[in-house]
Each structure stands twice: as C-alpha cells, then as structure tokens.
Amino acid sequence: MRHTVMAISESGGDLRHVAGPAMVWRAVWTGRSVLGGVGAREAGARSVAWSGSFAQVEGGGMFDEDWRTWGAKGWDALERGVVELGGEGTSESGLLVRPHARHVVSDLPGCKRMLESSWAAERGVGLCYDPASMCAPGMAARAEDHLRRMYEGIEQMRVEGLGMVVVAGVDGMGAVCGVDRCGELGMKVLELAAAWVPELAAVVVHDERVGEQVEMLERAGV
C-alpha cells in the first residue's frame, strides 16, 4: 500500500489507521463545521471539519441550502471562523476543511480558492478533499464524469495543502457510499485515486466494511 489509509466515522472521533504507513500526526473528525463552531482544538491533532452553510450563521442547519453560502458573505464568514480558531503556521497543527456541495467550500474552484488564500496559508489550513461529498444529488446520473474531473483537478492544487482524500462513491440516488457499495463506479473511483492522489496525502475510507475497501484499494494500486 503506497498511501496511509484511514477510516472516518460520521459519528466523529479520531480517524482510525487501517493500512499503509502510519501517520505522523493525529486527525480528529469533529462532525461539525467552521460556520457552526468547530469547538476546542486538541493539542497535537488536526481537526477535520466541514466549512458549513451560511444558514448556520442565523441559527439554521449545517446542510440547509442558502444562496449566500457560495457568495461573499459565506466566504467572509468562513475566513472569520478560521481566524477565530487561532493557530498559525504548520501543516501538522492546522485545520483540515472537508468540502460539501451545500457548503462554502463546495467544488474544485472553491477548494483551490481556499488553499490559495492568505488566511488559510497563515494558519496552516489544509484540505480533506472529498469528491463524492461535492456531488449534488442531481449529478448522480453523470457521477463518473463529475468525479473524474474532481480527481484530475488535484493536479491544479497546491499539493502541500492536501492533507487527505476521502475515496468514496455515490449510489443511484446521489448518496455518498463506500467504494465497495457502488459497483462499477467504485472501481472507476479507485482507478482515479490511484492515478491522481499524491503519496503525501492520506487516503480516507468510510468506517463500514473497511476490510473490503482496503482490499479494493490494494488491487487498484492505491
């Protein structure tokens, strides 16, 4: 296995090492968002959090649709949230932002914009890249095309800011699922991961049927 492989549980907590080289730093999945309040950061660990929906600023839900999320108001709120978290400087101590279709960081241009921003660089903010979570339900019919562009887009990113990549697929309804649960699309995703995920980035799988997913990663050369 070329990459470190971690398992993430949607209930939160430490990402679990399941294969490949051991990580030199801990990663903690908060299950929360920057706009909703990540909470206290643990010493010696990188917090992983969604960027969030602007609806949260006004008491709404983390996945509520709000057109302001993708505009200036959403980006300003994200910057303020990151600044309030404090910290600066090293990739081992900063926040990792996980993108989602309904959040401020929602697509490939948004991921690049965040990584290239001065406020992210100054505070060691990186990316937990998650192509499947950036697929809106309406994209399910052409999921392979969308995921291909997202993985190929890794080449355009500031690679030192890419902390980890969630390798997952989507089912016929557009819901995110492990690569072992989405048939041929899962194999295509693995091919893309093997081709485009740099070795310095950890690979993350969903914490269900992990053994099956690790076997598939190994066969694909990830």
Sequence and secondary structure as in RCSB ss.txt:
>XXXX:A:sequence
MRHTVMAISESGGDLRHVAGPAMVWRAVWTGRSVLGGVGAREAGARSVAWSGSFAQVEGGGMFDEDWRTWGAKGW
DALERGVVELGGEGTSESGLLVRPHARHVVSDLPGCKRMLESSWAAERGVGLCYDPASMCAPGMAARAEDHLRRM
YEGIEQMRVEGLGMVVVAGVDGMGAVCGVDRCGELGMKVLELAAAWVPELAAVVVHDERVGEQVEMLERAGV
>XXXX:A:secstr
  S EEEE TT EE EEEESS  SSEEEEEEEETTT      TTEEEEEE   GGGGGT  TT   GGGGSHHHH
HHHHHHHHHH   S TTTS EEE  TTSSS SHHHHHHHHHSHHHHHTT EEEE TGGG  GGGGGGHHHHHHHH
HHGGGGS GGGEEEEE  EE TTS EE GGGSHHHHHHHHHHHHHHS TTSEEEEESSSHHHHHHHHHHHT 
